Amino acid sequence: MSSRDTEFDRQLENLLRKGYPKLARISQKQFIRKIEPLRKGFGKLAVAGDRTKRGRIPFVIVVKSDLVSPESAMPLVEVKGNAGSVNMHPVEASSFKTIPDVDIPSGTVYLLLDVDTGKKTLNLTPARALKTILRQKRSPLIIDEGVALAIQFPEVLHDKKSFNCYSIPGSRRDDQRVPAMWISCGKPRLGWCGDNNPHTWLCSASCGGRAGV
């Protein structure tokens, strides 16, 4: 078995252990049948080799909010014994929509490929970072992907040597709010920041591609 298959199995088992089938209101067997075909997506993997590079993650299994909402998933993100939550007051996660520059695979699950939490965009406004991401022919993450990343790799929120907390510029409203994932009062939080506000601790996450079933 390749290291990619081993990691795929780990992520699938993690979703099962966290109760994703129950949240999706389907059986465990039905959930596994949805996920298993994604192994074919490895053919589009943009990262050379199987090992995670510093600050980069080869792939993440994404379960769309159509199946499991961010409000249901965030309490399953755990950092140092503290569970996450959605706090986007006065708006809700469902009010953010995918921007036209982002093409999401059909179906309810897919692979996010070559994920970068964006250290090179540190202290850049999300608006500027988005331009940089698109110029590099990469794609900004959306809310479903930002949650999926934290579910599978919660260390991205506290391992400052290799990763960082991140904005999610692929999801927007008709205002200046940009979703973001960070540690607030010791707990993982899905919240929002302004698109023209730079942060010394917040970058903008992107991916090299996506692969559906």
Steps between C-alpha positions, in 0.01 A plus 500: 500500500636844405537781751220681318266209559608484863424870544169462316404221739598715798282787384204272427533334841521842662169600340339175612633538853368855521153383399467648153259228377258581782527873432434431130204279598626203306644164603871444543501273196329766288750760618797277416353434153493876442861549605679196355479604129707809586814285502495537120563872550860429595575505128454879510712552809715805432758446773809298411539205734282386787648672803356825630728793422552770758185710494344287226259207515466268197124442532196534725166319476226765481142431605274774367267696725214347299580184696646634827466869591787708644296543818491120541863445400681773693437348847696199368810715443705454816815686599664420834176358637287796391218454248435747220192702413352733240479862615434729206260741670307685364507277187483123443730264312221418252493864384846463342510380139782364283662770286485462117876430475459172689378180333371241747452134392145367488379252759513525879865399555829570321876531547675829564850478350832665587376710792701800619395696809676797343803611703614719212177700532564580866405860582342547157136600485274218375417720200868525400567137586217387273658682206832330577338156523320540167813640332684185608222295337400356833151505650382655829335271753127518574332449839437126454869453421621716788296288740615173338864607535459570872312174553782292351798715600412703813871565549484762224335727759777474761820375331646843422826355365339329203148642468279788607141605554334599175247708314267319260472746208315267261174558689350850505188702564405830336703686762857514631477193724739211429466171693800403711616220730700577813536435872278730708512479882689172462238341272482447121264752346344547158440871485566786259737792444491801266644456152716813540632417846855350514598274791842396626358157597248434223582385144281401204464130413504358149520174309655374179183327383197287583391152394147360519364151454 
